[in-house]
């Protein structure tokens, strides 16, 4: 199981984390919970995408975040810079 938490206001998107990485000292707003499928993909519930302001299908930039979550960036300067680099691998998860 993974927990979906909101990203920053500047970069949008979201983070994926495991319950074991969350502590009482670090309360984070949980948007949704999901499972990782056998292909390593996570399907976010439509309500979570709506709450995050993400329209599927969306291109998101995976980024190393804090020690708490893997970040997926949806906008901002880092996202715009990444779009310029065609050598970056694009990974898609299909239903």
Order of alpha helices (4+ residues) and beta strands (2+ residues): beta-beta-beta-alpha-beta-beta-alpha
